[in-house]
C-alpha cells in the first residue's frame, strides 16, 4: 500500500472471511441463527468473560448496558469527556443526566482523581459510570473499581478501542480487558477501523448471569419466550397445561438491537486473527515509538502505563501546534497532500452544543489540553513497515523536524 493514500484506519478482510460469509449466505439462517451463539461463545472465551451478547453496533451496546443496569429518568450517569459521543449518549438515551469526568492531559484517560472529582460534582449520586480505554490504553481499573464499589456505582468499561489489551491487576496478574474482573459489563465495537470487524457490530460482556439474561431480553423487544416466565397464563397455556408453541410476552419495553448471522460469521472469522492483528499493531507501534519517542515535549506519543500490554486501536501524537506556529488543520491538509490521512480523537463531549445546552460547559482543563494537541496518524495491520516510516517522516517534515 506504500504508493497510495494511507487513511488513519482501515479494515483487513481475507479470502477466508469472504468464504465464511458466502457459506452463511447460502445457508438457512441470515439472522437469529446458530452463528450468533457461536460467535458469542468464542468472543467470551477470547476476552475471558463468562457471557457475551452481540448487538448491532457499539453505540447500541452502550445503550443496552445502561438499560440492563436499570438507568433511567432521574438517574445520573458519569462519562469521560474525552471520548466518542456514544460513551455519554448510551446513558442519555435512557433519560439519565450526564456528568463528565476530566482526562489526564497526557493520556486522555479518566484517572481515579478525575473520577472522584466528577462524582463530587454530581453530589455523589451517580448510578452508572462508563470509563473508556482510550486508544487502547487501559484506565486504572483496580483503583477506579474500588471508588465505584464504595459509592454503589455500576461500573461499565467502554473497551471499543481495547480488544486484546492486558493490564496488571492489584496482585500483578495480567488481566484481559473484557474479562469484567473490575466491572459489571464491558462494551466493544466491531466497526471496520477497529481491531476486529463485523462491518457494524458491538458486544457486551459480563460475568453476571442476571445481567446476561437482561441484555439478551432487552436486545430483542423485551420478548419473554420461556414458559416459566409467562404472566398471562390463560393465554400462554392450553387446557392440558402445555405452553402454546406460538406464544410470547413483552413485559417491558425492549429494542431490536440484534446482529445478523452473516455479520457474526465475519466477526468470528476475524476473531481467529486477533493474535496476528495484535502482533502487527505492536510492531507498528514499535516503529512509531522509535521515530517519535525521543523528539521531546513538542511531539510525543501517548505514553503506555506501567506493566500494560496494549493492543492499540489508534496511534495518537501530542503535538504542540502553537510552539510550531502551525494550525492543526494546516498540518492535516499538508499531510493529506502527501498521501497521509489523519484524524482528531476526540472533541471533548462536554463542549458539544447539545450537552453544553443541558448543563453548561464544565471546567475540564485536562481534556481541553489533550484535545488541543492530539492527532491520530495512520495505524492498522495492513500497513507495511515502509508505510509506517513514510508516515513518520512525513509528519516530521511537515513540522520542520527533518533538517
C-alpha positions as CSV (number, residue, x, y, z in Angstrom):
1,X,0.0,0.0,0.0
2,X,3.1,2.3,0.2
3,X,2.4,4.2,-3.0
4,X,-1.2,5.1,-2.2
5,X,-3.1,7.2,0.2
6,X,-2.9,5.9,3.8
7,X,-6.1,6.6,5.9
8,X,-5.9,6.8,9.7
9,X,-7.5,3.4,10.0
10,X,-8.6,0.5,7.7
11,X,-10.1,-3.0,8.0
12,X,-8.3,-6.2,6.9
13,X,-10.5,-8.7,5.2
14,X,-9.1,-12.0,3.8
15,X,-10.5,-14.6,1.4
16,X,-11.3,-16.9,4.4
17,X,-13.5,-14.1,5.8
18,X,-15.3,-13.8,2.5
19,X,-15.7,-17.5,2.1
20,X,-17.2,-17.8,5.6
21,X,-19.8,-15.1,4.9
22,X,-20.6,-16.6,1.5
23,X,-21.2,-20.0,3.1
24,X,-23.6,-18.4,5.6
25,X,-25.5,-16.6,2.8
26,X,-26.0,-19.9,1.1
27,X,-27.3,-21.5,4.3
28,X,-30.6,-21.5,6.1
29,X,-30.0,-18.6,8.6
30,X,-29.4,-15.0,7.9
31,X,-30.3,-13.7,11.4
32,X,-31.2,-15.0,14.9
33,X,-29.5,-18.3,14.0
34,X,-26.7,-20.5,15.3
35,X,-23.8,-18.2,14.1
36,X,-24.9,-15.7,16.8
37,X,-24.5,-18.1,19.7
38,X,-21.2,-19.5,18.2
39,X,-19.7,-16.1,17.9
40,X,-20.8,-15.0,21.4
41,X,-19.2,-18.1,22.9
42,X,-16.0,-17.5,21.0
43,X,-15.8,-13.9,22.0
44,X,-16.5,-14.6,25.7
45,X,-13.6,-17.1,25.7
46,X,-11.3,-14.7,23.8
47,X,-11.6,-12.0,26.5
48,X,-12.0,-14.3,29.5
49,X,-15.7,-13.4,30.3
50,X,-18.5,-15.8,31.3
51,X,-21.0,-14.3,28.9
52,X,-21.1,-12.2,25.7
53,X,-24.0,-10.6,23.9
54,X,-23.6,-9.4,20.3
55,X,-25.6,-6.4,19.1
56,X,-25.9,-4.2,16.0
57,X,-23.1,-1.7,16.9
58,X,-21.0,-0.3,19.7
59,X,-23.4,2.6,20.5
60,X,-26.3,0.1,20.9
61,X,-24.0,-1.9,23.2
62,X,-23.6,1.1,25.5
63,X,-27.3,1.8,25.4
64,X,-28.1,-1.8,26.2
65,X,-25.7,-1.8,29.1
66,X,-27.4,1.2,30.6
67,X,-30.8,-0.4,30.1
68,X,-29.6,-3.6,31.8
69,X,-28.4,-1.6,34.7
70,X,-31.9,0.0,35.0
71,X,-30.6,3.5,34.4
72,X,-33.4,5.9,33.6
73,X,-35.0,9.3,34.2
74,X,-33.8,10.9,37.4
75,X,-30.5,8.9,37.4
76,X,-27.1,10.3,36.9
77,X,-24.5,8.7,34.6
78,X,-20.8,9.5,34.5
79,X,-18.9,9.6,31.2
80,X,-15.5,10.6,30.1
81,X,-15.5,13.8,28.2
82,X,-12.5,12.6,26.1
83,X,-14.3,10.0,24.1
84,X,-16.7,9.5,21.2
85,X,-20.2,10.8,21.7
86,X,-21.6,7.3,22.3
87,X,-19.9,6.9,25.6
88,X,-22.3,9.5,27.0
89,X,-25.2,9.0,24.7
90,X,-25.8,5.4,25.7
91,X,-26.9,6.5,29.1
92,X,-28.5,9.7,27.9
93,X,-30.9,7.7,25.7
94,X,-32.4,6.2,28.9
95,X,-33.2,9.7,30.2
96,X,-30.2,9.9,32.6
97,X,-28.4,13.2,33.3
98,X,-24.7,13.1,32.4
99,X,-21.8,14.4,34.5
100,X,-18.5,14.4,32.6
101,X,-15.1,13.4,34.0
102,X,-12.0,15.2,33.1
103,X,-9.0,13.5,31.5
104,X,-5.3,13.2,32.1
105,X,-3.7,15.8,29.7
106,X,-1.0,13.4,28.7
107,X,-3.1,10.2,28.1
108,X,-6.7,11.4,27.7
109,X,-7.8,8.8,30.2
110,X,-10.1,9.1,33.3
111,X,-8.0,8.8,36.4
112,X,-9.0,8.0,40.0
113,X,-8.7,11.7,40.8
114,X,-10.9,12.8,37.9
115,X,-13.4,10.1,38.7
116,X,-13.7,11.3,42.2
117,X,-14.0,14.9,41.1
118,X,-16.8,14.1,38.7
119,X,-18.6,12.1,41.5
120,X,-18.3,15.1,43.8
121,X,-19.7,17.4,41.1
122,X,-22.7,15.0,40.8
123,X,-23.3,15.2,44.6
124,X,-22.3,11.6,44.9
125,X,-25.4,10.5,43.1
126,X,-24.0,8.6,40.2
127,X,-25.8,5.3,39.3
128,X,-23.6,4.1,36.4
129,X,-20.2,5.2,35.2
130,X,-18.6,4.5,31.9
131,X,-14.8,4.5,31.7
132,X,-13.0,4.4,28.3
133,X,-9.8,2.6,27.5
134,X,-8.9,5.4,25.0
135,X,-6.8,4.5,22.0
136,X,-6.4,1.0,23.6
137,X,-4.6,2.3,26.7
138,X,-6.5,1.0,29.8
139,X,-7.6,3.2,32.7
140,X,-6.5,2.3,36.3
141,X,-9.3,-0.3,36.7
142,X,-8.4,-1.6,40.2
143,X,-8.4,1.9,41.7
144,X,-11.5,3.2,39.9
145,X,-13.4,0.0,40.7
146,X,-12.6,0.5,44.4
147,X,-14.1,4.0,44.2
148,X,-17.2,2.8,42.3
149,X,-17.8,0.0,44.8
150,X,-17.5,2.4,47.7
151,X,-20.1,4.6,46.1
152,X,-22.5,1.9,44.8
153,X,-21.9,2.7,41.2
154,X,-22.4,0.2,38.3
155,X,-19.1,0.4,36.5
156,X,-19.0,-0.3,32.7
157,X,-15.9,-0.4,30.6
158,X,-16.0,1.1,27.2
159,X,-13.4,-1.1,25.5
160,X,-14.3,-0.2,21.9
161,X,-10.6,0.7,21.4
162,X,-9.0,-2.1,23.5
163,X,-9.8,-5.6,22.3
164,X,-6.7,-7.6,23.2
165,X,-5.3,-5.2,25.7
166,X,-4.0,-6.6,29.0
167,X,-3.3,-4.7,32.3
168,X,-1.8,-5.7,35.7
169,X,-4.3,-6.5,38.4
170,X,-3.7,-5.5,42.1
171,X,-1.6,-8.5,42.6
172,X,0.3,-8.1,39.3
173,X,-1.6,-10.8,37.5
174,X,-2.3,-9.8,33.8
175,X,-6.0,-9.2,33.2
176,X,-7.7,-9.1,29.8
177,X,-9.8,-6.1,29.0
178,X,-13.3,-7.6,28.7
179,X,-13.0,-10.2,31.4
180,X,-15.0,-7.9,33.7
181,X,-12.8,-8.5,36.7
182,X,-13.4,-5.0,37.9
183,X,-16.7,-4.0,36.2
184,X,-20.3,-5.2,35.8
185,X,-20.0,-5.1,32.0
186,X,-17.6,-4.3,29.2
187,X,-18.6,-2.9,25.8
188,X,-16.8,-3.4,22.5
189,X,-17.2,-2.0,19.0
190,X,-16.6,-4.1,15.8
191,X,-16.6,-1.1,13.4
192,X,-14.3,-1.5,10.3
193,X,-11.5,0.6,11.7
194,X,-11.4,-1.5,15.0
195,X,-9.0,-4.4,15.5
196,X,-11.7,-6.9,14.6
197,X,-14.7,-6.1,12.5
198,X,-18.1,-7.4,11.6
199,X,-19.0,-4.3,9.4
200,X,-21.1,-2.7,12.1
201,X,-21.4,-4.5,15.4
202,X,-20.9,-4.5,19.1
203,X,-20.6,-6.8,22.1
204,X,-21.3,-6.6,25.8
205,X,-19.5,-9.0,28.1
206,X,-20.4,-9.7,31.7
207,X,-19.9,-12.4,34.4
208,X,-23.3,-11.7,36.0
209,X,-25.9,-14.2,34.9
210,X,-28.8,-11.8,35.7
211,X,-27.3,-9.0,33.6
212,X,-26.7,-11.6,30.8
213,X,-30.4,-12.5,30.8
214,X,-31.5,-8.9,30.8
215,X,-29.1,-8.0,28.0
216,X,-30.5,-10.8,25.8
217,X,-34.1,-9.9,26.7
218,X,-33.8,-6.2,26.0
219,X,-31.8,-6.8,22.8
220,X,-35.0,-8.3,21.2
221,X,-38.0,-6.2,22.1
222,X,-38.1,-7.5,25.7
223,X,-39.9,-10.6,24.5
224,X,-40.2,-13.4,27.0
225,X,-40.4,-16.9,25.4
226,X,-39.7,-19.2,28.4
227,X,-42.9,-20.7,29.8
228,X,-41.8,-20.3,33.4
229,X,-41.7,-16.5,32.9
230,X,-45.2,-16.0,31.4
231,X,-47.6,-13.8,33.3
232,X,-50.9,-14.1,31.2
233,X,-51.3,-17.8,32.0
234,X,-54.8,-18.1,30.3
235,X,-53.2,-17.0,27.0
236,X,-49.9,-18.8,27.5
237,X,-51.1,-22.3,28.2
238,X,-53.5,-24.7,26.6
239,X,-56.1,-26.7,28.6
240,X,-53.6,-29.6,29.1
241,X,-51.2,-27.2,30.8
242,X,-48.7,-27.1,27.9
243,X,-47.3,-23.8,26.7
244,X,-48.8,-22.6,23.4
245,X,-46.0,-23.0,20.8
246,X,-46.6,-19.6,19.3
247,X,-46.8,-17.6,22.5
248,X,-44.5,-14.9,23.8
249,X,-44.9,-11.9,26.1
250,X,-43.5,-8.4,26.2
251,X,-43.4,-7.5,29.9
252,X,-41.2,-4.4,29.5
253,X,-40.0,-2.2,26.6
254,X,-37.1,-3.6,24.7
255,X,-35.5,-2.8,21.3
256,X,-34.4,-4.5,18.1
257,X,-30.6,-4.4,18.7
258,X,-29.9,-7.8,17.1
259,X,-27.0,-8.6,14.8
260,X,-27.4,-10.9,11.8
261,X,-25.8,-14.3,11.4
262,X,-23.6,-13.3,8.4
263,X,-22.1,-10.4,10.3
264,X,-21.4,-12.7,13.2
265,X,-19.8,-15.2,10.9
266,X,-17.5,-12.4,9.6
267,X,-16.7,-11.4,13.2
268,X,-16.0,-15.0,14.2
269,X,-13.6,-15.4,11.3
270,X,-11.9,-12.1,12.2
271,X,-11.6,-13.1,15.9
272,X,-9.4,-16.0,14.9
273,X,-6.9,-13.5,13.6
274,X,-6.8,-11.4,16.8
275,X,-3.4,-12.7,17.8
276,X,-2.0,-11.8,14.4
277,X,-3.7,-8.4,14.3
278,X,-2.4,-7.7,17.8
279,X,1.2,-8.6,17.0
280,X,1.2,-6.5,13.8
281,X,-0.2,-3.5,15.7
282,X,2.6,-3.9,18.3
283,X,5.2,-4.0,15.5
284,X,3.9,-0.8,14.0
285,X,3.8,0.9,17.5
286,X,7.4,0.0,17.9
287,X,8.3,1.7,14.6
288,X,6.4,4.9,15.6
289,X,7.8,4.8,19.1
290,X,11.4,4.8,17.7
291,X,10.6,7.8,15.5
292,X,8.7,9.9,18.0
293,X,9.8,8.7,21.4
294,X,12.9,10.8,21.7
295,X,12.0,14.1,19.9
296,X,11.0,15.9,23.1
297,X,7.9,17.5,24.5
298,X,6.9,19.3,21.3
299,X,5.9,16.0,19.7
300,X,5.4,12.8,21.7
301,X,3.3,9.6,21.5
302,X,0.7,9.0,24.2
303,X,2.5,7.0,26.9
304,X,1.7,3.4,27.8
305,X,1.0,2.8,31.5
306,X,3.5,0.7,33.6
307,X,3.1,-3.0,33.1
308,X,0.4,-2.6,30.4
309,X,0.4,-4.7,27.2
310,X,-1.8,-2.6,24.9
311,X,-3.3,-3.6,21.6
312,X,-3.8,-0.1,20.3
313,X,-6.7,0.9,18.1
314,X,-5.2,4.4,17.4
315,X,-1.7,5.8,17.5
316,X,-2.1,9.4,18.6
317,X,0.6,12.0,18.8
318,X,0.5,15.0,21.1
319,X,1.9,17.9,19.1
320,X,2.4,21.4,20.4
321,X,1.0,23.1,17.4
322,X,1.3,26.6,19.0
323,X,5.0,26.1,19.6
324,X,5.5,25.1,15.9
325,X,3.5,28.1,14.8
326,X,1.2,25.8,12.8
327,X,-2.6,25.3,13.0
328,X,-3.6,21.7,13.3
329,X,-5.9,22.0,10.3
330,X,-3.0,23.2,8.1
331,X,-0.8,20.3,9.3
332,X,-3.6,17.8,8.4
333,X,-4.0,19.4,5.0
334,X,-0.3,19.3,4.3
335,X,-0.1,15.6,5.3
336,X,-3.1,14.8,3.2
337,X,-1.4,16.4,0.2
338,X,1.5,13.9,0.9
339,X,-1.0,11.0,0.9
340,X,-1.3,10.7,4.7
341,X,-4.7,10.7,6.4
342,X,-5.1,11.9,10.0
343,X,-7.9,12.5,12.4
344,X,-8.6,14.1,15.8
345,X,-9.9,11.7,18.5
346,X,-11.8,13.4,20.0
347,X,-13.6,16.7,20.6
348,X,-14.4,16.8,24.3
349,X,-18.1,15.7,24.6
350,X,-18.8,18.3,27.3
351,X,-18.2,21.0,24.7
352,X,-20.8,19.6,22.2
353,X,-23.7,22.1,21.9
354,X,-26.3,19.5,23.0
355,X,-24.6,18.7,26.3
356,X,-23.5,22.3,26.9
357,X,-27.1,23.4,26.4
358,X,-28.2,20.9,29.1
359,X,-25.8,21.7,31.9
360,X,-23.4,24.4,30.7
361,X,-19.7,23.9,29.9
362,X,-17.8,22.4,32.8
363,X,-14.2,23.4,33.5
364,X,-12.3,20.3,32.5
365,X,-8.8,21.5,31.7
366,X,-7.1,18.2,31.3
367,X,-9.4,17.2,28.4
368,X,-9.0,20.6,26.8
369,X,-5.2,20.4,27.0
370,X,-5.2,16.9,25.5
371,X,-7.6,17.9,22.7
372,X,-5.5,20.9,21.8
373,X,-2.5,18.7,20.9
374,X,-3.8,15.3,19.8
375,X,-3.6,14.0,16.2
376,X,-4.1,10.3,15.2
377,X,-1.8,9.1,12.4
378,X,-2.3,6.1,10.1
379,X,-2.3,2.8,12.1
380,X,-3.6,-0.5,11.0
381,X,-2.2,-4.0,10.3
382,X,-2.3,-3.8,6.5
383,X,0.4,-1.1,6.7
384,X,3.9,-2.2,5.8
385,X,7.0,-1.1,7.7
386,X,7.8,1.2,4.9
387,X,4.3,2.8,5.2
388,X,5.0,3.5,8.9
389,X,8.4,5.0,8.1
390,X,6.8,7.1,5.4
391,X,4.1,8.4,7.7
392,X,6.6,9.3,10.5
393,X,9.0,11.1,8.1
394,X,6.1,13.0,6.6
395,X,4.9,14.2,10.0
396,X,8.5,15.3,10.9
397,X,8.9,17.0,7.5
398,X,5.6,19.0,7.8
399,X,6.7,20.1,11.3
400,X,10.2,21.0,10.2
401,X,11.9,18.3,12.2
402,X,13.8,16.6,9.4
403,X,16.6,19.0,8.9
